[in-house]
Structures are given as C-alpha cells and as structure tokens.
Amino acid sequence: MPAEIHVFRCLQDNIGALIHDPQTGACAAIDAPEEAPILAALKETGWRLTDILVTHRHADHVQGIPALKDRFGCRVVAPQKAGAEVPGVDAFVREGDTVKVGELAAHVWETPGHCRDHVSLWFAGDRALFSGDTLFTLGCGRVMESSYAEMWHSLQRLAALPGEARVYSGHDYVRSNAKFALAADPGNEALKRRVEEAEAAAAANRFLVPSTIADEKATNPFLRAGEPALAASVGKSGADAGTVFAALREWKNSFR
C-alpha cells in the first residue's frame, strides 16, 4: 500500500511532514521543529507517532523531539555524524543505510553542504524525497559547514532522481527563492509560470511543497548552474557548473 504523507507549517517557515504506512499504522515525523503543530497534524490525520527521522541536527529541526518522545515513546533516528547534538536518539544512520517506517523503506543519503551531518531520505517505492535543508522549492540551503563543491555534489545527486519524484523540503522559502530565481534566470518561461503558481498558493495560504525533481530542474537556478544563461548571469560564462553554482549561492547570500 502506498505511503500517506501530510505536510503542514511549523515555527515561522518550517515545513513539518508526517509519513504513514497504512498497512502497519506506523507513522514518522520528518524532523521535529515544534511539538504543537505535529500534535495537531496527528489529531487531524488520526495517526499515532511511532518514529522521528532527523535530517540534521539544527535546533529548528530537533527541538520538538524531547516532548514528543516523552508523550509517544517514539523511536528517534538521526544522522551518525550529528552524534549527541540530537536529543533522545535511539538509532544512528549513515550513507547506504535503510530506515523503515512500518513496511515503508527509505534509503539514507548523506547530503552535506548546509551542514556536515545532513542526510536526505529517499522513499524509492513511493517516489518521495525528504530533502531537509539541502534542496528547497526554487532554492537550496545556505552552505554553512561544508564546501560549495560538496553542496553541488549533493544537489546533483538529488537532481538525478526520477523527474516524478516528489520533493518535501524542510522550509517554505518559496517566495524569496522565486525573487532570486527571477533575477538570476529572467528569461526562463517555466520559472515565470512557477512564480505565478507560488503567488497564488501564498494568497490561498498554501505552499509549494512538495515540488518535483522535474519542476526543480526546469526552474531552480541552483540545479541549472550548468546552463549558459545562469553562467552569464553571474559573469562566469564558460566556467564549469560547480563554479557557477558557488557564484550563485554567494549572490543569494546577500540578495535582498
């Protein structure tokens, strides 16, 4: 039976996500930014929390864990490289591991760039990617603890997934990402349509999560660093895609 996935807001701009196995009743929260919205989502769906799968150790992704674990006794699975910085961990995972939520199985991919311990979770059977703060709708995470080359490699890896793969990111930065994307890639007609969609979603108090890999490859400037138009926009015509990506990310860091 296919996974059931429910997304909702946490904190100011985090995206919470629950993935539920209807066959066994198992249910995992992807990260735990905040207890109250997760409890509300569980009440709305009627699911019971059995697991928390952590993408990385930053506080806005783990601070809800202690209260949720105390309430539900759920299993907490976290990246091995995060170590003791994630509270209440029951199991650590690393590159190549598989983590199960009931009968649902996720491949663990180490995707450093935003931080050294970051992992993404690929539920291949359900074509669902939980990318945390690596890949966002129309954007990518700020490079904080790793090199631009590592982040570019992580993004390329995710971009190689099937086009229909749904991308569940850890934040809703769509409108600010759209503003930058238009500045970097103004001739992209698919992007212009995507921005219109984002504005309509915001007006209706919705957000564009999940996206798809195909949509991101067509509209996300950070996945399009190999395109001549993006190289030209950062004054790097003829440069390799990794160099263009680094220039784009530096530009985004100071973009207003």
Secondary structure, DSSP 8 states (H G I E B T S, - for coil): ---EEEEEEETTTEEEEEEE-TTT--EEEES-S-HHHHHHHHHHHT----EEE-S---HHHHTTHHHHHHHH--EEEEEGGGGGGSTT-SEEE-TT-EEEETTEEEEEEE--SSSTT-EEEEEGGGTEEEEETTEETTEE----SS-HHHHHHHHHHHHTS-TT-EEEESB--HHHHHHHHHHH-TT-HHHHHHHHHHHHHHHTT----SEEHHHHHHH-GGG-TTSHHHHHHTT-TT--HHHHHHHHHHHHHH--
